[in-house]
Amino acid sequence: MKEELIPQYAQVMQPFGTKIPVVHCPICGHPTMNSGEVENDAVHSPCKHLAFIFIGELGDFEYKTEKFENRITNLDTEELDFSNFDNFLKQAGYGNQMLAIELTFGGMACGPVWRTEVFGFDYGTLTE
């Protein structure tokens, strides 16, 4: 398969107990989230390159652009998880112009808690 037809997918695992990371756009450097009024209360701060944010524990998209929504309208998102996420992006018609960053981080609540999120950046927006 040609590389230009394969979405780029990176997996990052943060050390347990580190501060919750803020993912920045690899294209323009803009943070995807900004702190809210209350600690741990973040609000979306998307740039034009951010296509989606997928939250693993919800099994759903917390943020998605209209363009991304149009690409996935006819795709099944019920069984979507991290094991098939890169294939899902390929089915949505993305090639290597999509960079998905899967970020896993953990901390203490009533015990150890891990969370995984996927941030999608569309390099195709550079040609629009």
N, C-alpha and C positions, 0 to 999 in steps of 0.2 A: 504494500500500500504506500502511496506517495505521502511524504511527510506533511505536505501542505493540506492534506485532507484530514489530518488527525488533530483534534483539539489538544492544547497543551495543558497538562494537569500536574500540579505540584502538591506534595503532601509535606506539611510542616507540623512537627510535634514540639510544643513548648514544654520546658521542664515543669514538673508539678509545683504548684504554689507560686509561680511567678505572676506578676501583675498581668491582668487580662490585656492582651495585645490589641492595638488598633492597627488594622491593615490599611496600608496606604496604596493608592493607585500606582502601579509600576510605570505608567505612562506620564502622569503629570505630578505625582507625589501627594495628591490631595487625600486626607484621611476619609475613610468610609463612614466613620461614626465620630460624633462629638459628644463630650460629656454633657449630661443634662444637669438640672438643678440639684438633683439628689445623687449621692454616690451610687455607682453602678447603674444609673439611669441614663443610658446613651440614646441619642437620636441619630437617625440617618443623616448623612451629609454626603450624598453621592455627587460625583463628578459625572461628566457626560460619558466616561468610559466604563463606568460600573454598570453591568447588565443585570446582575442579580446577587442576592445573598440568600443562601439556603441554610436553614437551621436543622441540624441533625436530629435533635431531640423532638422537634415538632414534625419532622419529615415533610417540611413545606418551605416555601419561599417566603422570607420575611420582607424582602424587597425585590421588585423586578420592574424593568422598564417596559413600556408598551411594545417596543420592538422585540424584546425577549419574549414577552407574553404571546405575541403573534407567532413567533417561531415554534412555541411549544403547545399551542392551542390543541392540536390533534394528537399530542403524545400522552401516554399514560403516566401520570405522576404518582399514582397510588402506591406503587411498589418501588419508588425511587429511593435508593440509599447509596452509600459511598462505594459499594462494590460495583455498581453499574452506572455511576454518574458520568464518567467520561464517555461511555457509549451513548447515554442519553443526550449529551451535547452533540455528538456526531449525528444522531438521529434528528436533532434540531437543525441540522445543516451547517454546523460550525466546523471549520477546519482549524488550521493553526493560528487564525486570527483571534481565537478565544483562548485566554489564559485563565484557568480555574485554579485558585489557591485554596486547598483544603487545610484548615487550621484546627488543630486539636490542642486544648489547654485544660488544666485541672486545678482544683483548689479544694478547700475544706468547707463543708456546710454542716450537715449532721453526720458527716463522714466524708470520705473522698468522693469528689464529683468530677467527672470529665465531660467536656462539651466539644463538639466538632461543628464547624461552620465552613461553608464553601462560598468564596467570593469570586464572581466571574467578571473578567475585564475584557471588553470587546475592542481589539485593535482595529477592527473594521471601521470604527468611528473616526479613525484618522483620515480616511479617504472620503468621508461624507462632507 
